[in-house]
């Protein structure tokens, strides 16, 4: 079982990965203020939680992977939603 400190650190690293994603893909300061930026950051935290919860081992490689999961996981989720989501006309 994973302790609460490990979970909180993983959520924080996922949030940092989401923030990095938003900063890298923002084209202007206005992009940082949009709801989609907030959604990306929150999704990064959720992905960080899911990663550590499913992997359940805390150490150096997993902290880096939690950050990367928070960064890249949001694009992965967004791609799945766009591909299989409801088609808008």
C-alpha positions, -999 to 999 in steps of 0.1 A, spaced: 0 0 0 12 35 -9 15 60 20 -2 94 18 31 113 14 40 94 -17 6 100 -31 8 138 -24 43 140 -39 31 122 -70 1 145 -74 24 175 -70 48 162 -96 19 154 -120 7 190 -115 42 203 -122 42 182 -154 9 197 -164 22 232 -157 52 224 -179 29 212 -207 8 244 -205 39 266 -206 55 247 -235 23 248 -257 12 283 -248 15 308 -277 7 339 -256 0 350 -221 -37 348 -228 -34 310 -234 -22 306 -198 -54 322 -185 -78 300 -204 -98 272 -188 -81 246 -210 -48 255 -193 -64 249 -159 -79 216 -171 -45 205 -184 -28 212 -151 -56 193 -132 -53 164 -156 -16 163 -149 -22 159 -112 -48 131 -118 -24 113 -142 4 116 -115 -20 100 -90 -30 72 -113 6 65 -122 18 61 -87 -13 43 -76 -9 17 -103 28 14 -101 30 17 -62 68 20 -59 84 52 -50 120 60 -60 141 81 -83 130 67 -116 93 68 -106 95 105 -95 108 114 -130 82 92 -146 54 108 -126 65 142 -139 67 128 -175 33 112 -171 18 145 -159 34 162 -190 26 136 -217 -5 120 -202 -26 151 -208 -18 150 -245 -26 112 -246 -59 117 -228 -68 146 -251 -60 125 -282 -82 97 -270 -111 121 -264 -107 137 -298 -105 103 -316 -133 85 -298 -153 114 -284 -186 126 -297 -183 142 -332 -193 179 -332 -207 193 -364 
